[in-house]
């Protein structure tokens, strides 16, 4: 009964119409139209077809509508009609293995979904006091993350990277190898060719069976790109409410912010930091807070953030980093050296790691990162041969065991490192790193070299 009452409250009055009075950029101005913000509408075209749209605001007595398609065919005086329902999508278990667009419509083939229910894409986040404590680690199959940057089921992490450093490949590895029951990927603003390449190359047939892809390419309207992120989150919530653990990946959150910037400026908002209007920084937490753990299941959110010019302190990066439970930074310097995945462990962090792993593992990870930090601090002296062995015992150990540490953080594209195996290898590495090896640093061997030479 409560579900029926909720649907009654969502119903909007029908028969409300208006007429197109003009256009500004990609925004349509409608006169005599009393639709509320967020309402779905249809705009009549000259040939009799209709273009869907959404109300985004008001200006000078006119209602502003952002179309979900091209403005071609829309004429002055064309009828704009309020739709009878709010923006929503159809959800079903049949979504597994399927590819949908930002409106939740299947685009991979003509097979229709069965046993569907209609849900709005704008859902409230779980109440703060209704969220159970996150206490279970998430296995990603990536040794550097599972061992040194462990996150939890129901946590939210950011993947901060510039272009061309292996971000998409790393996301594909996580989706293929994770122990999550269902994976949902929102590809927002991606190049069209990358969609099919990701499905065939990075995700593979096995990964696709338990995944749902929501795609909105870079040539689609900004509103569709935002809806793609919301649709992916809504689908993840559907499977979470069935008691499943869901891995939600949004690639990328920066493009969602850029799409909101486009819409906000079109609606007349004042630009603030780097041209982003206030609505952008209001939208980001609305999307991020919907992930998490509930009494039914959990959604672990992984959100990629494009760093403009490899700047980690941009407005979007800085805002998102403060909302997440941890972040993984991909380094261009490591990528240029052929170190993949190019995870900069020292710049990355997991706020959930202390509460989801035993103290022993936390101490082992700290031991390894201390050696990484010591090596990084003296790297210039070491590279020019100015460092004298015996000056600092910590640096001596870092120099001796650096090949083994680097091999631990490297991993081939299609190599899966089971969670328990990663912990065993971390324990072995941490134990060895407490002492200086009898042999020279060049002779230090590593059990991880079998992953070298793979294609990234």
Helices and strands as residue ranges (DSSP letters): H 2-10, E 17-24, E 27-31, E 40-44, E 50-59, E 62-67, E 79-82, E 88-91, G 93-95, E 99-101, E 117-120, G 128-130, H 143-148, E 156-161, H 167-177, E 182-190, H 192-197, I 198-203, H 204-209, E 211-217, H 222-240, E 245-251, H 253-266, G 273-275, H 278-288, E 292-293, E 298-306, G 308-310, H 315-323, E 326-329, H 332-336, E 349-350, H 353-356, H 359-377, H 379-383, H 393-409, H 419-432, G 441-443, G 449-451
